[in-house]
Amino acid sequence: MTGRKQIEENLGIRIAGVGVGVRTVALLIVGVFCAFAPPSLCFAQVQLPAVNLGQTNFEDGFGAPGWFIEEFPESYVAGELRDGHGNMIPGRNRLTTYSTTTHVAYISRKRVLGGWLSGEVLQPLVEVDIELANGTSSRVRGFADLIVGTGLQWAPKKVGSGVFVHRFVLDVDAPTGTYSNSRPVNIGNHFVVVNPYYALTYERKKIEFSARLHYLWNSTNNDPYVGFGIRNMQPGQAFHANYATSYEVRKNVRLGFNGYWLQQVTDHRINGIAVPNSLERTIGLGPGLQLGSREIWFHLNSYIEKDVRNRSSGIAVTFRISKALPSKGTE
C-alpha cells in the first residue's frame, strides 16, 4: 500500500498491510431477529461473519521486507435492515458498531515461489449496540476472534509503462472472541473462518488501481444461542472484494474512489438443512484520502451501502494509521 516511487527509492522503506484488514464489526448477528420475531423472519437471518469490506484500498498490493504495524479505528451505523428481496424490514431498527483492530505483519527476505514469505496477526476490539423496532435493545463489547495468516508478497515488476505488484495470503480466524450461547448477539463467531485473498495494484505515473479478492468459508457453530432452539448452524460461502483507484494530487497525498462488494454463493444451513432465500449481498461506494511520509501513513475512507440483501444497510467510516519498520540486510 505504499507508492511506486518510495518502493523504487528504497524497497525496504514500507511494507503493505498483508492481512485481511479490520473486521467491520467482528460479530455474528446469528438470527438476531429470531429472539424477537416470528419464525418466518428468523429463518432468513443466519448471517455471515463480518469480513474486510473496504478496510483496505489504495496501493494495497505494494509491500517490502520488514515489520508493519497498523491500527484500524472504524464506525458503522445502519438504520435499515433488509430482507432477501432487498425490501426494508418495517420499523426503527438500528445497528451501531465501534471497533479498532491492531494489525502486526512481517515480510521476511525468505523467497518461496519468487515471493517473500510473510505472516500476520490481527486482533479486533468491538462494541456493538442494536435497537429493534419492538423496543428491544442489546449492547455487547469485547475482543473479537484472533486472525492469523501467512502468504507471499511479490516485488514490483515493470508492466508496460507502469508497475504491477501483488500478494497472496491465507487468513484463518480462530474462535477466541467473546461469546456466550445465552446471547443472541455476540462479538466472537464461535466457529472457524477461512478467508484467503489475492491483492494487486497497477500504478502508472500518478494514477493507480488496486483490488483485493477474497473467498470466505465458515465451519459450523455447534453451540448456537439457546433461544433459537436449534442444534447447529453454518453460514454460507461467499466471495467479496475491495477495489479502489486514486490520483496523487501532490507528493504523498492521494485522493480517490473506493468500493466493496460481497455476494454469498451458498445457502446458510440450520441443523444441516439449507435455509432458502438466505443469500447475502451488499455494495459499498465512497471517497477516500491517503497521506503521510515514507514510513507512516494515514487513510480516511467512507462508504454508503447499496443493493443490500439479508443484511443491515448503512454508512461505514474507516480511519487507518500505518507504520513501517523496514528490515535491512540480504536474503
C-alpha positions as CSV (number, residue, x, y, z in Angstrom):
1,M,0.0,0.0,0.0
2,T,2.9,2.3,-0.5
3,G,3.6,4.2,-3.6
4,R,5.8,3.1,-6.5
5,K,8.3,6.0,-6.1
6,Q,9.1,5.0,-2.5
7,I,9.5,1.4,-3.4
8,E,11.9,2.3,-6.2
9,E,13.8,4.7,-3.8
10,N,14.2,2.1,-1.1
11,L,12.5,-1.3,-1.3
12,G,12.6,-1.7,2.4
13,I,11.0,1.6,3.4
14,R,7.4,0.4,3.9
15,I,5.6,-2.8,3.7
16,A,2.0,-3.5,2.8
17,G,-0.8,-4.4,5.1
18,V,-0.6,-8.2,4.5
19,G,-3.7,-9.1,6.3
20,V,-7.4,-9.1,5.7
21,G,-7.6,-5.7,7.5
22,V,-10.1,-4.9,10.1
23,R,-13.3,-6.7,10.7
24,T,-16.0,-4.1,10.1
25,V,-18.0,-5.4,13.0
26,A,-16.4,-8.5,14.2
27,L,-19.6,-10.1,15.4
28,L,-22.1,-12.6,14.3
29,I,-25.7,-11.4,14.3
30,V,-26.9,-15.0,14.0
31,G,-30.6,-14.7,13.7
32,V,-30.7,-11.5,15.7
33,F,-34.3,-11.3,14.7
34,C,-35.0,-14.8,15.9
35,A,-35.1,-13.7,19.5
36,F,-37.8,-11.0,18.8
37,A,-39.5,-12.0,15.5
38,P,-41.7,-14.8,14.1
39,P,-40.1,-17.9,12.7
40,S,-40.7,-16.9,9.1
41,L,-38.4,-14.0,9.6
42,C,-36.0,-15.8,11.8
43,F,-35.0,-18.5,9.3
44,A,-33.9,-15.9,6.8
45,Q,-31.3,-14.3,9.1
46,V,-28.4,-16.6,10.0
47,Q,-25.7,-14.3,8.9
48,L,-22.1,-14.3,7.6
49,P,-19.3,-13.2,9.9
50,A,-18.0,-9.7,9.5
51,V,-15.2,-9.5,6.9
52,N,-12.9,-7.0,5.3
53,L,-15.4,-4.7,3.4
54,G,-13.5,-1.6,2.4
55,Q,-10.8,-1.6,5.1
56,T,-8.0,-1.9,2.6
57,N,-7.9,0.1,-0.6
58,F,-5.3,2.5,-2.2
59,E,-2.0,0.9,-3.3
60,D,-2.9,-2.3,-1.5
61,G,-0.6,-4.6,-3.4
62,F,2.7,-3.0,-2.5
63,G,5.0,-4.4,0.1
64,A,8.6,-5.0,1.1
65,P,10.6,-6.8,3.8
66,G,10.2,-5.6,7.3
67,W,7.7,-5.2,10.1
68,F,4.4,-3.4,9.6
69,I,2.0,-2.1,12.4
70,E,-1.5,-0.7,11.8
71,E,-4.4,0.4,13.9
72,F,-7.9,0.4,12.3
73,P,-10.5,2.5,14.2
74,E,-13.9,2.3,12.5
75,S,-17.5,3.2,13.0
76,Y,-20.6,1.7,11.3
77,V,-24.1,3.0,11.6
78,A,-27.1,1.1,9.9
79,G,-30.6,2.5,10.2
80,E,-32.1,-0.2,7.9
81,L,-32.4,-4.0,7.9
82,R,-33.2,-5.5,4.5
83,D,-34.7,-8.9,3.6
84,G,-33.9,-11.3,0.8
85,H,-35.7,-9.2,-1.8
86,G,-34.0,-6.0,-0.8
87,N,-37.1,-4.6,1.0
88,M,-36.6,-2.7,4.2
89,I,-37.9,-4.5,7.3
90,P,-40.5,-2.2,8.8
91,G,-39.9,-0.2,12.0
92,R,-37.0,1.5,13.5
93,N,-34.1,-1.0,13.5
94,R,-30.7,0.4,14.3
95,L,-27.2,-1.2,14.4
96,T,-24.2,0.8,15.6
97,T,-20.7,-0.5,16.0
98,Y,-17.3,0.9,17.0
99,S,-14.2,-1.1,16.6
100,T,-10.4,-0.9,16.5
101,T,-8.1,-3.6,15.2
102,T,-4.4,-4.0,15.8
103,H,-2.6,-5.5,12.9
104,V,1.1,-6.7,13.1
105,A,2.7,-8.1,10.0
106,Y,6.1,-9.3,9.0
107,I,7.5,-9.8,5.5
108,S,10.7,-11.8,5.6
109,R,13.5,-12.0,3.0
110,K,12.9,-15.7,2.6
111,R,11.9,-16.5,-1.0
112,V,9.2,-19.0,-1.9
113,L,7.9,-19.3,-5.5
114,G,9.6,-16.0,-6.2
115,G,7.8,-14.1,-3.4
116,W,8.8,-13.1,0.1
117,L,7.3,-15.3,2.9
118,S,5.0,-13.3,5.1
119,G,2.9,-13.6,8.3
120,E,0.5,-11.6,10.3
121,V,-1.8,-11.3,13.3
122,L,-4.9,-9.2,13.8
123,Q,-6.9,-8.6,17.0
124,P,-10.1,-6.6,16.9
125,L,-11.8,-4.9,19.9
126,V,-15.5,-4.2,19.2
127,E,-18.6,-2.6,20.8
128,V,-22.0,-3.4,19.3
129,D,-25.3,-1.6,20.0
130,I,-28.6,-3.0,18.5
131,E,-32.0,-1.4,18.8
132,L,-35.0,-3.2,17.3
133,A,-38.4,-1.8,16.3
134,N,-40.2,-3.6,19.1
135,G,-38.1,-1.7,21.7
136,T,-35.7,-4.5,22.5
137,S,-32.1,-3.5,22.6
138,S,-28.8,-5.2,23.2
139,R,-25.2,-4.0,23.8
140,V,-22.1,-6.1,23.9
141,R,-18.3,-5.3,23.8
142,G,-15.2,-7.4,23.9
143,F,-12.4,-8.9,21.8
144,A,-13.3,-10.5,18.5
145,D,-11.7,-13.6,17.0
146,L,-8.0,-13.6,16.6
147,I,-6.9,-13.6,12.9
148,V,-3.6,-15.3,11.8
149,G,-2.3,-15.6,8.3
150,T,0.6,-16.5,6.1
151,G,1.4,-15.8,2.5
152,L,3.7,-14.4,-0.2
153,Q,4.4,-10.8,-1.2
154,W,6.0,-10.3,-4.7
155,A,8.3,-7.4,-5.6
156,P,7.1,-4.8,-8.1
157,K,7.5,-5.6,-11.8
158,K,7.5,-3.3,-14.8
159,V,4.5,-4.0,-17.0
160,G,4.0,-1.7,-20.0
161,S,4.6,1.9,-18.9
162,G,3.6,1.1,-15.3
163,V,4.4,-1.1,-12.3
164,F,2.4,-4.2,-11.2
165,V,2.7,-5.7,-7.7
166,H,0.7,-8.5,-6.0
167,R,0.3,-10.6,-2.9
168,F,-1.5,-13.8,-1.7
169,V,-2.4,-14.5,1.9
170,L,-4.3,-17.3,3.6
171,D,-6.1,-16.0,6.7
172,V,-7.8,-18.1,9.4
173,D,-10.0,-16.7,12.2
174,A,-9.7,-18.8,15.4
175,P,-12.9,-18.8,17.6
176,T,-11.2,-16.9,20.5
177,G,-13.6,-13.9,20.7
178,T,-16.2,-13.0,23.4
179,Y,-19.1,-15.5,23.0
180,S,-22.0,-16.8,25.0
181,N,-24.8,-19.1,23.9
182,S,-27.1,-17.1,26.2
183,R,-26.8,-14.0,24.0
184,P,-28.4,-13.6,20.5
185,V,-25.7,-11.1,19.6
186,N,-22.0,-11.9,20.0
187,I,-18.6,-10.5,19.2
188,G,-17.0,-13.8,18.6
189,N,-18.1,-16.2,15.9
190,H,-17.6,-19.5,17.8
191,F,-16.6,-21.2,14.6
192,V,-13.5,-21.2,12.3
193,V,-13.4,-18.8,9.3
194,V,-11.1,-19.4,6.4
195,N,-10.7,-16.3,4.3
196,P,-7.8,-16.3,1.7
197,Y,-7.2,-13.3,-0.6
198,Y,-5.3,-12.0,-3.6
199,A,-4.3,-8.4,-3.6
200,L,-2.9,-6.4,-6.6
201,T,-2.0,-2.9,-7.7
202,Y,-1.1,-1.4,-11.0
203,E,0.4,2.1,-10.9
204,R,1.2,4.3,-13.8
205,K,2.6,7.8,-13.1
206,K,0.2,9.4,-10.6
207,I,-2.7,7.0,-11.2
208,E,-3.2,3.6,-9.5
209,F,-5.8,0.9,-9.4
210,S,-6.0,-1.7,-6.6
211,A,-8.2,-4.7,-5.8
212,R,-8.3,-7.4,-3.1
213,L,-10.3,-10.5,-4.0
214,H,-11.5,-12.8,-1.1
215,Y,-13.1,-16.2,-0.7
216,L,-15.0,-16.9,2.5
217,W,-15.6,-20.4,4.0
218,N,-17.2,-20.9,7.5
219,S,-17.3,-24.0,9.7
220,T,-20.3,-25.0,11.9
221,N,-21.3,-23.4,15.2
222,N,-22.4,-26.4,17.4
223,D,-23.3,-24.2,20.3
224,P,-25.7,-21.5,19.0
225,Y,-27.9,-19.2,21.0
226,V,-30.1,-21.4,23.1
227,G,-33.2,-19.2,22.4
228,F,-33.1,-20.4,18.8
229,G,-33.9,-24.0,19.8
230,I,-31.6,-25.5,17.2
231,R,-28.6,-27.8,17.4
232,N,-26.2,-26.1,15.0
233,M,-25.8,-23.5,12.2
234,Q,-23.4,-22.9,9.4
235,P,-23.1,-19.6,7.5
236,G,-22.8,-20.0,3.7
237,Q,-19.8,-19.4,1.5
238,A,-19.2,-16.1,-0.2
239,F,-17.0,-14.0,-2.5
240,H,-16.1,-10.4,-1.5
241,A,-13.8,-7.8,-3.0
242,N,-12.4,-4.3,-2.3
243,Y,-11.5,-2.1,-5.2
244,A,-10.0,1.4,-5.4
245,T,-8.4,4.0,-7.7
246,S,-6.6,7.1,-6.7
247,Y,-4.6,10.0,-8.0
248,E,-1.5,11.6,-6.4
249,V,-2.6,15.3,-6.2
250,R,0.7,16.2,-4.5
251,K,3.7,14.3,-3.1
252,N,2.4,11.7,-0.6
253,V,-1.2,12.8,-0.9
254,R,-3.8,10.7,-2.8
255,L,-7.5,11.3,-3.4
256,G,-9.7,8.7,-4.9
257,F,-12.7,6.5,-5.1
258,N,-13.1,3.1,-3.3
259,G,-15.7,0.4,-3.0
260,Y,-16.5,-3.1,-1.9
261,W,-18.8,-5.9,-3.0
262,L,-20.0,-9.1,-1.2
263,Q,-22.1,-11.9,-2.7
264,Q,-22.9,-15.1,-0.8
265,V,-23.0,-18.1,-3.1
266,T,-24.3,-21.0,-0.9
267,D,-27.2,-21.0,1.5
268,H,-26.9,-20.8,5.2
269,R,-27.6,-24.1,7.0
270,I,-29.5,-24.8,10.2
271,N,-29.3,-28.4,11.6
272,G,-27.7,-29.3,8.3
273,I,-30.7,-28.1,6.2
274,A,-30.2,-25.3,3.7
275,V,-32.1,-22.1,4.5
276,P,-34.0,-20.8,1.4
277,N,-33.7,-17.2,0.3
278,S,-30.8,-16.6,2.7
279,L,-28.0,-15.3,0.3
280,E,-26.5,-12.0,1.4
281,R,-25.3,-9.2,-0.8
282,T,-24.0,-5.7,-0.4
283,I,-22.2,-3.0,-2.3
284,G,-20.4,0.0,-0.7
285,L,-19.1,3.1,-2.5
286,G,-17.4,6.3,-1.4
287,P,-14.4,8.7,-1.4
288,G,-11.0,8.2,0.2
289,L,-7.9,10.1,1.2
290,Q,-4.3,8.8,1.8
291,L,-1.5,11.0,3.1
292,G,1.8,10.6,5.0
293,S,5.5,10.3,4.8
294,R,7.9,7.5,3.8
295,E,7.2,5.4,6.9
296,I,3.9,6.4,8.4
297,W,0.6,6.8,6.6
298,F,-2.9,7.9,7.3
299,H,-6.0,6.7,5.5
300,L,-9.6,8.0,5.7
301,N,-12.3,6.2,3.8
302,S,-16.1,6.2,3.8
303,Y,-18.8,4.1,2.2
304,I,-22.6,4.2,1.6
305,E,-24.1,0.8,1.1
306,K,-26.4,-0.1,-1.8
307,D,-28.2,-3.1,-3.3
308,V,-28.4,-4.9,0.1
309,R,-29.9,-8.3,0.7
310,N,-30.4,-10.1,4.0
311,R,-28.2,-7.6,5.9
312,S,-28.1,-4.3,7.6
313,S,-27.7,-1.2,5.3
314,G,-25.8,1.8,6.4
315,I,-22.7,4.0,6.4
316,A,-19.1,3.0,7.3
317,V,-16.2,5.3,8.1
318,T,-12.7,3.9,8.5
319,F,-9.5,5.5,9.7
320,R,-6.2,3.7,9.4
321,I,-2.7,4.5,10.8
322,S,0.1,2.5,9.2
323,K,3.7,2.4,10.4
324,A,6.6,0.6,8.7
325,L,9.7,-0.7,10.4
326,P,11.9,-1.7,7.4
327,S,14.4,-4.5,7.6
328,K,17.9,-4.4,6.4
329,G,20.3,-7.0,5.2
330,T,20.5,-9.6,2.5
331,E,18.3,-12.5,1.6
